Amino acid sequence: MNRVTLKADAILLLTATIWGFAFVAQRAGMEYVGPFTFNGIRFAIGSLVLIPFLKLRLEHPAYVHKMVDGSRGRLIWGTVLVGSILFAAA
């Protein structure tokens, strides 16, 4: 088994583990708050986690020189729009 396959399998195992623990946390959390509050908190935490990655993407030298005028604003507003659609759909 090569190194890439082993890394991919480890990432899949980590993903399944996180997903499994999230299911247990969701079941336990639903005993204390309603579904809308739970989803709101979940999406707020997800947004806070993704903000640093968006900031890194906007400032990364490999992408900064490729950006045309106005593309930074489109990226930010597109991110907000897609996140809002996902939130509304959930």
N, C-alpha and C positions, 0 to 999 in steps of 0.2 A: 504494500500500500504506500503510495507516494505522499509527500508532505501536503500537497494541495488537497487531496482527497481527505486526509486526516483532519485538516483545518476545516474543510466544509462540513464534515460529519460532526465535529465539535460545535460548530456554530449552529447547526440544526438541532443538536441536543440541547444547547443553551436556550434556543428559541422555544423548544417544546417545554422545557423546565419553567421558563418565565411565564409562558402561556398557562401552564398548569397551576402555578402559584397564583396567577392573576384570577383564575376562575374561583379558586378557594377564597381569595380575598373579596371577590365580588359577592359571593354567597354570604360571607360573614358581614360585609358592609351593608348589604340590603336589609339586615335586621335593625339597623340604626338610622338609616336615611332612606328617603324615597328614591325612585329610579331617576328622576330628573336631576335631583341634587347630586346623586352619585355620578351620573354622566357628566354633569357640569364640572364637578371637581376633577374627574378623570381627564377631561379635555383641557382643563386649566393647567394641570400638572404636565400633561403632554406638551402643551404650548410652551411652558416655561423651560422644559427640557430641550425643545427644538430651537429656541431663540439663539443660544450660543452657536449652534451649527449654522444657522442662517447668517449670523454675523461673520463667522469664519469664511463662509462661502463668498460673501460680499467683499471681503478684504483679501482674499487669497490672490497672490500675484498671477497665478495661471489664468484667473478669470477676469481680473480687473482690466487687463489690457484688451480683452475681447469684448468688453461691454461697450455698447454704443450709447449715445445720449438717451436718457430716459429708460434704459433697460433695468437699472437698479430699482426704480420706482415700480416698474411693471412686475419685477420679481417679488417685491414686497407685497404689493396689492394682489398679485396672483396667489401668493401663499395664503394671505388672509381670506381671499375668496374661496379657495379650495378647502381650507380649514373650516370655514363657516358652512359650506355645503355639506361637508362630512359631519359636522356637529348637528346640523338640522336633520340629516338623514338618520342619524343615530337616535 
